[in-house]
Amino acid sequence: MEAFLEALTFVVTPYNFLLLLIGVAGGIVVGALPGLTGSVGIILLLPFMFYVEQANALIMMGGVFCGAIYGGAISAILVATPGTPSAAATMLDGYPLAQKGQAGKALGVATIASTAGGIISMIFLILVAPQLARFALRFGPPEYFALMVFALTIIGSVSAESLVKGLLAGLFGLLIATVGLDPFMGYTRFTFGIPRLLTGFPMLPVLIGVFAISQLLVQLENVGKPVVVPPQNVTNVLPTRSELKGLVRVVVPTGVLGTLLGCIPGTGGAIASFWAYSEVKRFSKEPETFGKGNIYGIAAPEAANNGTTGGALVPLLTLGIPGDVVTAVILGALMVVGVRPGPMLFREQPEMMNALFVSLMLAQFLILGLGLLSVRVLPRVLKTPPSILFPIILGLCFIGAFSLNNSPYDMLIALVFGVIGYFLKKHGFPPAALILGVILGPLAEGHLNRTLATTHGDWTVLFRPPIAPVFYILALLSIIYALKGAAAVKRRAGLVNAGEEKGN
């Protein structure tokens, strides 16, 4: 308790609290703007993180992460365009309620449910993460290699549209990660005699290009189209006392559901929010009201969606496994600023971890305050013309790439990977799979080399119990799950095509 009180004192100092406030507010704005997600928000934050201490950077990043997850509900409710994929379920009842002239209540319910789900997940994170980190201290290079193999199978989970395309994108990411000098033998790999490639491709410009610049290129296709935000009634924000009682019965179980799903790599907020929506509708006494503006249809996905924040950070911080696209970007961002997620982080820098936990908890209350106070302002934010917004974001992207080494070469790398990311998105290849390959590939290679070096080339040590085989089994189950998911997508597509042909 004393350690958390010290962390609280550190976070609430004017400077650190201001950083947290800016992070939460910026995350809400980024999440609310359609086309920009939490991953883009974190990437835009990176240039500023080089000028602050690691603990300050973590505080600000945590604020952006939590704020962006909540912000996606704003555009989902007001303009039926989810700012983030995980807010798609919120739109099902949020937008119909807004069309009835009750946008204020829809936003109020979403804000309260998001805060409650976030608090539940942060309590879980604080209680579980240190215990899991202590267990992970038993890991050696063979266990970590098995863990990285399991983490690489997440590529299948982020490849909902096409498993083959996801695997190809992941292999391309692994190929990119091999460019440069071999870290153990010193051989050059795929440099083609170009001195610049001896150090490989810097992670920060690759992240900026694949996620941020590519998304701008996609959004440029809509330039010239008017940004229409219908007028909304933003009064009567708070639900009534009877509605609050019903919200408690919905928010608590769905928040727990989202937290547990967030701990499972490859799930994410979208799965949690739709699952929560489905279950609340299933057990409702008035299921016919869902899809027509039922406030519980807003609260359930928002509580589950924000519940995944703390859950997803458990495997990320303790084991270095990203659970979804946003946490994959967070992993890359942490490594860029010199923070290596894993069990040793809790042992070597416990003060920094406690400060992160406290800031994430305070971020939930800032979301509540900012969300309720800014209801009248939020619709105006969505009217920002792309001609103003996109140049600012592009400029920040190039500043972020340049700030790594003060080199125009890194800006060129960001632009090149922006074009690559654009074509990946246009042709259905998941950029997240590429990034997972770039980040996890070198980690797996390093642990494999260390294992073989210490055992004189004995490959059997990779499969010795008790821990390593568990991760190989989990990897196999993850592959089976991905194959079943791909088959289900094909079946749904076949049914849709058959329905269209029958209609014609």
Order of alpha helices (4+ residues) and beta strands (2+ residues): alpha-alpha-alpha-alpha-alpha-alpha-alpha-alpha-alpha-beta-beta-alpha-alpha-alpha-alpha-alpha-alpha-alpha-alpha-alpha-alpha-alpha-alpha-alpha
